[in-house]
């Protein structure tokens, strides 16, 4: 099973739900207190709301969210910068009721950020042995499961996972519009494939200390709309992110069918 997964994995990404045998780890189910950020200033950097928690369904108990206008944000003549007034063009993100929602006004180009690194950036700790978090749970968990409720257009996103020994991996993905709820899987094996560029992946970049050790994770950051030239007016809703066992054979079959469909669409477009 592992050999089959890795042969399909390096082409990677999106499949519908799979059967699992081990208990997953909640990275974030987006529950707990209401949390929101807004930005309408192209030159203002990232606007953060940090340390929302503690929440039992968030890894490390705390979550940071942020938004950053890249281009085409504007503030109305009578409005206040950083406040969503009538006539503004900006980017907003909020967490409420088991959902993360991110919306960019037309024609805004912006980035969204979700960071899990413990309280005040102290780092993740599973309480077992040294500091750090074993996302594999002793080798039983092998993939991220991302539940998407809706996205209205194609977009890029990246996941950066860092340890406390200089090890890290950043993967930038190409994602497609999701007009009905879907569950996608990102195998942990990808985070060791430094320099590879499988289908639907822009890049896999490892840090100076080598690829991330998934058994000793210090922080996780999700960057939405991560491309250098991002998607304009993107709306996106997420229901949760978990670490799960490797997908079942049925899910892998779904992956193959979806990859074939994507290849066919590219041929038609060409």
ABEGO torsion letter per residue (X at the ends): XAAAAAAAAAOOABBBBBBBABBBBBABAGBEBBBBBBBABAAAEBBBBBGBOBBAABBGGBBBBBBBBABGBBBBAABBBGBBBBGBBBBBBBBBGGBBBBBBBOABBBBBBBBBAEBGGAEBBAGBEBBEBBAAGGGABABBBBBBABBABBBBBBBBBBBAAGBBBBBBBBBBBBABBBBBBBBAAAAABBGBBBBGBABBBBBAAEBBBAABBABBBBBBGABABBBBGBBBBBAEBBBBBBBBAAAAAAAAAAAAAAAAAAAAAX
